[in-house]
Amino acid sequence: MDASGAGAVALLRAAHERFVTSAGRGPEVRGLVADSWRRCAAGGMRPDGGDPPPLLRPPAELDACRLTHPLAAVLPLFRDLLGPGAADDGHVFAVGDADGTLLWVEGDAQAIRRAERMRFVAGAGWAERTAGTNAPGTALRLGRPVQIVTGEHYSAAVHDWSCAAAPVRDPVTGRVVGVVDLSGGATIATPPALAAVRGAALAAEAQLARSPASVPFPGPDAAPGEMRLSALGRDHAVLEYGDHVVRLSPRHSEIVLALALVGRGMTGEQLAVDLSEREIPASTLRAEMTRLRAVLGADLLGSRPYTLLRPARTDADDVSRLLAAGRVHEALDRYRGPLLPCSEAPVVVEQRRCLEQQLRAAVLAAGDAGLLRRWVGATWGAEDTGAWAALAHTLPGGSPQRAAAAARARALAPATPAFPQLRTDAAVLQRFRS
């Protein structure tokens, strides 16, 4: 179904009306939207759009927040990647913090005026719990890219809009620090719009990873009381704590990783969303957590909410910290392969892609032939067209190795790029170097 067509829009609005008038029973929309509508209804939100999102930050406080927010450093990148398209196509792009408060809203002047009428403005709170189903708020709620079109919004006041958003993660901790969004008309309800915000978020994470900020890097041994989770290049993660070493099952590996990444307690519903695109019955999740508690012990795994009772550090954290410190050679040394490579859990897939993109961007930007050879020599980089081309460019002219790398890049060129979200042309490489 073309979500931008008039017929599809009418069907969505009819489904919204039936959901509202039937006290939330049986929404006829895709599962992601249905789940969000139920959360909004349970929270007592009004679906008629009568309550605009709250203005959480007045101008003076907003200015101070902008100055100190980590995404201020990548705002020029967002403006470069999303700004021209938004201005030309009559859209707006927005950047918000991890709580869903919008910090910057820019783009087409007429679209900005329209957005102001529904309080889609800097300082307004667009978290799902305060603004209903919407791309930036729901993307933050789920921790992954989301597209919401027309009548899929819970608030009827937003039914003329479509939006696509992606969370941005701290390259060191993997925690969400904010969100980037495109909002506007029919063309936002298309796959390229979602790809654009996903690519912008990944590019921002790569740039943040190369920032000169001083990041303390711990040694390989765990600190007292700390657990270490090794999950790179393996499907059965290994958890070490004290004198204990536990080889986890694939599902337990996903659960422990999800809890380690969030760093705080999670409800069963939140954990289920992280673990599967499909609905996991609450009884199934409880049984799995009971089995995991039997493996780890009640002193390591808490419930209500589910949480790790000791601080945990992953080998993926180590790679991210080294990248943030500019120590690319050491980061590549510690990178044993993709994170839980066979896992399809959404939280793992997103973290796996994020880390590999960060590392790849750093390798390309370094302009070091040795690093590039190591990258294309690994399983995960063997068919990376951009990396082979970068290697050929780095090697001295006339060398047989340069000719071989260029030939390999040409041979791979017709294939789908390994990383289509990030451009690998000279302009983008220059951006990462600067």
ZIFENKA-V466524 format. One record per pair of residues at least 24 apart in sequence whose ideal C-beta (glycine too) atoms are under 7 Angstrom apart, sorted by sequence separation. I is the first residue (numbers start at 0). GAP is how many residues later the second one is. If there is no record, write none. Layout:
# ZIFENKA-V466524
[[I GAP] [I GAP]]
This chain:
# ZIFENKA-V466524
[[70 24] [82 24] [100 24] [101 24] [130 24] [133 24] [142 24] [161 24] [163 24] [334 24] [355 24] [384 24] [387 24] [99 25] [162 25] [368 25] [99 26] [138 26] [161 26] [230 26] [363 26] [368 26] [19 27] [99 27] [138 27] [139 27] [161 27] [228 27] [331 27] [366 27] [384 27] [68 28] [98 28] [134 28] [138 28] [228 28] [330 28] [384 28] [74 29] [133 29] [134 29] [135 29] [163 29] [382 29] [95 30] [134 30] [163 30] [165 31] [228 31] [330 31] [331 31] [385 31] [164 32] [165 32] [382 32] [384 32] [142 33] [163 33] [167 33] [68 34] [166 34] [170 34] [327 34] [383 34] [165 35] [270 35] [315 35] [319 35] [322 35] [327 35] [382 35] [99 36] [139 36] [167 36] [168 36] [318 36] [322 36] [65 37] [99 37] [167 37] [170 37] [250 37] [254 37] [64 38] [170 38] [266 38] [267 38] [319 38] [327 38] [385 38] [117 39] [139 39] [149 39] [265 39] [315 39] [322 39] [331 39] [95 40] [99 40] [117 40] [138 40] [148 40] [251 40] [264 40] [265 40] [318 40] [264 41] [265 41] [93 42] [97 42] [264 42] [328 42] [331 42] [337 42] [135 43] [171 43] [251 43] [263 43] [327 43] [336 43] [56 44] [55 45] [135 45] [134 46] [146 47] [258 47] [258 48] [259 48] [144 49] [245 49] [258 49] [144 52] [259 52] [144 53] [259 54] [256 57] [359 59] [61 60] [363 60] [61 61] [360 61] [356 62] [119 63] [54 64] [364 64] [57 65] [356 65] [363 65] [51 66] [52 66] [56 66] [51 67] [55 67] [364 67] [54 68] [55 68] [114 68] [363 68] [364 68] [54 69] [55 69] [240 69] [275 69] [276 69] [53 70] [274 70] [52 71] [53 71] [273 71] [360 71] [52 72] [273 72] [52 73] [110 73] [273 73] [53 76] [52 77] [52 78] [97 78] [97 79] [97 80] [96 81] [95 82] [94 83] [95 83] [226 83] [228 83] [230 83] [231 83] [256 83] [225 84] [230 84] [231 84] [94 85] [224 85] [225 85] [226 85] [227 85] [228 85] [229 85] [230 85] [42 86] [224 86] [253 86] [260 86] [44 87] [93 87] [173 87] [225 87] [252 87] [92 88] [174 88] [38 89] [92 89] [93 89] [253 89] [257 89] [260 90] [90 91] [91 91] [221 91] [253 91] [256 91] [35 92] [39 92] [90 92] [91 92] [39 93] [90 93] [249 93] [89 94] [253 94] [88 95] [89 95] [36 96] [85 96] [35 97] [70 97] [90 97] [88 98] [32 100] [81 100] [35 102] [77 102] [231 103] [232 103] [236 103] [216 104] [231 104] [232 104] [216 105] [231 105] [232 105] [234 105] [48 106] [70 106] [214 106] [234 106] [46 107] [48 107] [69 107] [70 107] [231 107] [234 107] [46 108] [47 108] [48 108] [216 108] [230 108] [232 108] [44 109] [46 109] [214 109] [230 109] [214 110] [208 111] [212 111] [210 113] [39 114] [81 114] [208 114] [208 115] [209 116] [36 117] [35 118] [81 118] [32 119] [80 119] [77 122] [80 122] [28 123] [76 126] [77 126] [76 127] [73 130] [76 130] [141 131] [142 131] [73 133] [73 134] [15 135] [72 135] [14 136] [11 138] [12 138] [69 138] [72 138] [11 139] [11 140] [8 141] [8 142] [172 144] [2 146] [12 146] [173 146] [171 148] [170 149] [171 149] [204 149] [208 149] [205 151] [170 152] [171 152] [201 152] [205 152] [209 152] [170 153] [204 153] [208 153] [201 155] [205 155] [209 155] [173 177] [3 182] [3 185] [168 185] [2 186] [3 186] [170 187] [143 202] [142 204] [143 206] [142 207] [201 219] [202 219] [201 220] [198 222] [209 222] [197 223] [198 223] [206 225] [194 226] [205 226]]
